């Protein structure tokens, strides 16, 4: 099939690679290059970089719905458009008469919106997945053509789940394209009564009050905030980013919200109990490391309160 691929984030790379191997990807449309790193050098999106490596022509419009851009993309007369983490809303005029599908990182209608993977992990979901849907006027509200699901591991971060879900994309997209080519593709209308929103994450959310939440909620929040915006706390007088934690027994742990020598921190008193065990951390301005390595040279922090970062402090 002749395919136009629209994407920007790394979530779509496995699917782009599959399409390039099995079909004719006539064009990739991605977001414009953006400043990145300390030098603020203009850097292509992950999809634009991979497409260039694969030898696929790349277009980087600031507005794909602008008339000249729209006409140029439509002029490819592709059999299908595949949209994954593109970052621009596609107009009705652009999509008129086009078979286009979108790979979304949740089991719709749950977690419609900008941060479905992070919100699912932060909410402590035991399962999540991907959905292939049609493009609709309302965000992520199109017909569902197919889904694939997987369990969320007890220690998995949002980055872990993101990468695992991305690997589900090639098979489910290929299945939908094959059904479309055979004329057997059928979509299911989403149940609006079950729809939930996955609002964009903000830096204001990038902390946790362990002494106020139970262990499950702490674990889900901390792992869900990894890697952006991250979860920063104050231990003693040191700001510390918590990268990965797991639930643990609170037997022998100190008071709620106090750092133990083994990395355990008891969750809120009066809740379902339990503690979290800190697995990986990153000191402010430092490198990521195992907690055991971090605490080896900072014994003075054992017994200190683990406090949330106060906005503006």
C-alpha positions as CSV (number, residue, x, y, z in Angstrom):
1,X,0.0,0.0,0.0
2,X,1.0,3.6,-0.5
3,X,1.2,5.2,2.9
4,X,1.5,8.7,4.2
5,X,2.8,8.7,7.8
6,X,2.2,11.6,10.2
7,X,4.1,11.5,13.4
8,X,6.6,13.3,15.6
9,X,7.2,11.4,18.9
10,X,9.3,8.2,19.3
11,X,6.1,6.3,20.0
12,X,5.6,5.8,16.3
13,X,9.1,4.6,15.3
14,X,8.4,0.9,15.5
15,X,5.3,1.3,13.3
16,X,7.1,3.5,10.8
17,X,9.9,0.9,10.5
18,X,7.3,-1.8,9.8
19,X,5.5,0.3,7.2
20,X,8.8,1.1,5.5
21,X,9.6,-2.6,5.3
22,X,6.3,-3.9,4.1
23,X,4.7,-1.0,2.2
24,X,5.6,2.1,0.2
25,X,5.8,5.1,2.6
26,X,5.6,7.9,0.1
27,X,6.0,10.7,2.6
28,X,6.4,11.4,6.3
29,X,4.9,14.6,7.8
30,X,6.4,15.7,11.2
31,X,6.6,18.7,13.4
32,X,9.2,21.4,12.6
33,X,12.7,21.2,14.2
34,X,12.8,22.6,17.7
35,X,15.6,23.9,20.0
36,X,16.9,21.1,22.3
37,X,19.7,20.6,24.8
38,X,21.9,23.2,26.5
39,X,22.9,24.7,23.2
40,X,19.3,25.0,22.1
41,X,20.3,23.6,18.7
42,X,17.4,23.0,16.2
43,X,16.7,19.3,16.4
44,X,14.4,17.2,14.2
45,X,11.7,15.1,15.9
46,X,12.5,11.4,16.5
47,X,10.2,10.4,13.6
48,X,11.8,12.9,11.2
49,X,15.3,11.6,12.2
50,X,14.3,7.9,11.6
51,X,12.5,8.7,8.3
52,X,15.7,10.4,7.0
53,X,17.7,7.3,8.0
54,X,15.2,5.2,6.1
55,X,15.4,7.5,3.0
56,X,11.8,8.6,3.2
57,X,11.0,12.2,2.2
58,X,10.0,14.4,5.2
59,X,7.8,17.5,5.3
60,X,7.8,19.6,8.5
61,X,5.0,22.1,8.2
62,X,4.1,24.6,10.9
63,X,0.5,24.1,9.9
64,X,-0.5,21.0,8.0
65,X,-3.9,22.5,7.3
66,X,-2.5,25.5,5.3
67,X,-3.8,25.2,1.8
68,X,-0.5,24.6,0.0
69,X,0.6,22.0,2.5
70,X,-2.7,20.3,2.5
71,X,-2.8,20.0,-1.2
72,X,0.8,18.7,-1.4
73,X,0.1,15.9,1.1
74,X,-3.2,14.9,-0.5
75,X,-1.4,14.9,-3.9
76,X,0.4,11.7,-2.9
77,X,-2.9,9.9,-3.4
78,X,-2.0,7.4,-0.7
79,X,-4.1,4.3,0.1
80,X,-3.9,5.1,3.8
81,X,-2.6,7.7,6.2
82,X,-1.2,6.5,9.6
83,X,-1.1,9.1,12.3
84,X,0.8,8.5,15.5
85,X,1.7,11.2,18.1
86,X,1.8,13.9,15.4
87,X,1.0,17.0,17.4
88,X,-1.3,19.0,15.1
89,X,-5.1,18.7,14.7
90,X,-6.1,17.6,11.2
91,X,-8.9,19.6,9.6
92,X,-12.0,18.1,7.9
93,X,-10.8,19.6,4.6
94,X,-7.4,17.8,4.9
95,X,-9.1,14.4,5.7
96,X,-11.9,14.6,3.2
97,X,-12.1,11.3,1.3
98,X,-8.9,9.9,3.0
99,X,-8.7,6.7,4.9
100,X,-6.7,7.7,8.0
101,X,-6.1,5.9,11.2
102,X,-4.6,6.9,14.5
103,X,-2.7,4.8,17.0
104,X,-3.5,6.0,20.5
105,X,-1.8,4.9,23.7
106,X,-4.8,3.8,25.8
107,X,-7.7,1.4,25.7
108,X,-10.3,3.9,24.5
109,X,-12.6,5.5,25.6
110,X,-10.4,5.6,28.7
111,X,-7.7,8.3,28.8
112,X,-8.5,10.5,25.8
113,X,-6.0,13.3,25.5
114,X,-2.4,14.3,25.7
115,X,-0.9,12.1,28.4
116,X,-2.8,8.7,28.3
117,X,0.2,6.5,29.2
118,X,1.4,8.7,32.1
119,X,-2.1,9.1,33.6
120,X,-2.8,5.4,33.4
121,X,0.4,4.6,35.3
122,X,-0.2,7.5,37.8
123,X,-3.7,6.1,38.5
124,X,-2.3,2.7,39.3
125,X,-4.0,0.9,36.4
126,X,-3.2,-2.8,36.3
127,X,-3.7,-2.9,32.5
128,X,-3.4,-0.5,29.6
129,X,-2.9,-0.8,25.8
130,X,-3.3,0.8,22.4
131,X,-6.3,1.6,20.2
132,X,-6.4,2.1,16.4
133,X,-9.2,4.6,15.7
134,X,-10.6,6.8,12.9
135,X,-10.0,10.5,13.0
136,X,-12.9,12.5,14.4
137,X,-13.7,16.1,15.2
138,X,-13.5,15.5,18.9
139,X,-10.1,14.4,20.3
140,X,-9.7,10.6,20.3
141,X,-13.4,10.0,19.8
142,X,-13.4,8.1,16.5
143,X,-14.5,4.6,15.7
144,X,-12.3,1.9,17.3
145,X,-11.0,-0.5,14.7
146,X,-8.7,-2.6,17.0
147,X,-7.1,-2.7,20.5
148,X,-4.2,-4.5,22.1
149,X,-3.7,-4.6,25.8
150,X,-0.9,-5.5,28.3
151,X,-0.4,-5.6,32.0
152,X,1.4,-2.7,33.8
153,X,4.3,-4.1,35.9
154,X,4.5,-3.1,39.6
155,X,7.8,-1.3,39.0
156,X,7.2,0.0,35.5
157,X,7.6,3.7,34.9
158,X,5.7,5.7,32.2
159,X,8.8,5.5,30.0
160,X,8.8,1.7,30.3
161,X,5.1,1.4,29.4
162,X,5.5,3.9,26.6
163,X,8.2,1.8,25.0
164,X,6.3,-1.5,25.5
165,X,3.1,0.0,24.0
166,X,5.0,1.4,21.0
167,X,6.0,-2.2,20.2
168,X,2.3,-3.2,20.0
169,X,1.8,-0.7,17.2
170,X,3.2,-2.5,14.1
171,X,1.1,-5.6,14.4
172,X,-2.2,-3.9,15.2
173,X,-1.7,-1.2,12.5
174,X,-0.8,-3.9,9.9
175,X,-3.9,-5.8,10.9
176,X,-6.2,-2.8,10.4
177,X,-4.6,-2.0,7.1
178,X,-5.0,-5.5,5.9
179,X,-8.7,-5.5,6.8
180,X,-9.1,-2.2,5.1
181,X,-7.6,-3.6,1.9
182,X,-9.8,-6.6,2.1
183,X,-12.9,-4.5,2.6
184,X,-13.7,-6.2,6.0
185,X,-12.7,-3.4,8.4
186,X,-15.5,-2.6,10.9
187,X,-15.3,0.1,13.6
188,X,-17.0,0.2,17.0
189,X,-18.5,3.4,18.4
190,X,-17.0,4.4,21.7
191,X,-19.2,4.4,24.8
192,X,-19.2,8.0,25.8
193,X,-20.4,7.1,29.4
194,X,-17.0,5.5,29.9
195,X,-14.8,8.2,28.5
196,X,-12.1,9.7,30.7
197,X,-9.6,12.5,30.1
198,X,-5.8,12.4,30.2
199,X,-4.9,16.0,30.6
200,X,-1.4,17.2,29.8
201,X,1.2,16.9,32.6
202,X,2.6,20.0,34.2
203,X,5.7,20.8,36.3
204,X,3.4,21.8,39.1
205,X,2.6,18.1,39.5
206,X,6.2,17.0,39.7
207,X,6.3,16.1,43.4
208,X,4.7,13.8,46.0
209,X,3.7,13.9,49.6
210,X,4.5,10.4,50.8
211,X,3.3,11.0,54.3
212,X,-0.2,11.9,53.0
213,X,-0.8,9.0,50.5
214,X,-0.9,5.2,50.8
215,X,1.9,3.1,49.3
216,X,0.0,2.2,46.1
217,X,-0.8,5.8,45.3
218,X,2.8,6.9,46.0
219,X,4.3,4.2,43.8
220,X,1.9,4.9,41.0
221,X,2.5,8.6,41.1
222,X,6.3,8.5,41.3
223,X,6.7,5.9,38.6
224,X,4.1,7.6,36.4
225,X,5.9,11.0,36.5
226,X,9.1,9.4,35.2
227,X,10.7,10.7,33.0
228,X,8.8,14.0,32.5
229,X,8.2,16.1,34.5
230,X,9.8,13.8,37.1
231,X,9.1,13.5,40.8
232,X,11.2,15.8,42.9
233,X,11.2,15.7,46.7
234,X,13.3,17.3,49.5
235,X,15.3,15.0,51.8
236,X,16.9,16.9,54.6
237,X,18.2,20.0,52.7
238,X,18.8,18.1,49.4
239,X,16.5,18.1,46.4
240,X,16.2,14.6,45.0
241,X,14.4,13.2,42.0
242,X,12.8,9.8,42.6
243,X,13.0,7.8,39.4
244,X,11.7,4.4,40.3
245,X,10.1,2.9,43.4
246,X,8.3,-0.2,44.5
247,X,5.8,-1.1,47.2
248,X,7.2,-2.8,50.3
249,X,6.3,-3.9,53.8
250,X,6.2,-1.2,56.4
251,X,7.3,-3.6,59.1
252,X,10.3,-2.0,60.9
253,X,10.0,1.2,58.9
254,X,10.2,4.5,60.7
255,X,7.5,7.2,61.0
256,X,5.4,8.1,57.9
257,X,7.4,10.1,55.4
258,X,10.9,9.4,56.9
259,X,13.7,7.9,54.9
260,X,15.0,4.6,56.1
261,X,18.5,3.2,55.6
262,X,17.2,0.6,53.2
263,X,15.4,3.2,51.1
264,X,12.0,2.4,52.6
265,X,9.6,5.2,53.4
266,X,6.4,4.5,55.3
267,X,3.3,5.8,53.6
268,X,0.6,7.7,55.4
269,X,-0.6,6.5,58.8
270,X,-4.3,5.6,58.9
271,X,-4.4,4.4,55.3
272,X,-4.1,0.9,53.9
273,X,-0.5,0.9,55.2
274,X,2.6,-0.2,53.5
275,X,5.7,1.6,52.4
276,X,7.6,2.4,49.2
277,X,11.2,1.3,48.6
278,X,13.2,3.8,46.5
279,X,15.0,1.9,43.7
280,X,16.6,4.7,41.6
281,X,17.2,8.4,42.2
282,X,18.9,11.4,40.6
283,X,20.3,14.2,42.8
284,X,19.8,17.7,41.4
285,X,22.4,18.3,38.7
286,X,23.7,14.7,39.1
287,X,23.4,11.4,37.3
288,X,20.8,8.7,37.8
289,X,21.9,6.0,40.2
290,X,20.7,3.1,42.4
291,X,19.5,4.3,45.8
292,X,22.1,2.1,47.5
293,X,24.8,3.9,45.6
294,X,23.3,7.3,46.4
295,X,22.9,6.8,50.2
296,X,26.4,5.3,50.6
297,X,28.0,8.7,50.8
298,X,25.1,10.5,52.4
299,X,24.4,8.6,55.6
300,X,23.3,11.9,57.2
301,X,20.1,11.7,55.2
302,X,18.9,8.5,56.8
303,X,16.1,9.4,59.2
304,X,15.3,12.7,57.5
305,X,11.8,13.6,56.4
306,X,11.0,13.2,52.7
307,X,8.9,16.2,51.9
308,X,7.2,17.5,48.7
309,X,8.7,20.4,46.9
310,X,6.7,23.5,47.6
311,X,5.8,25.6,44.5
312,X,7.9,28.7,44.3
313,X,10.3,27.6,47.0
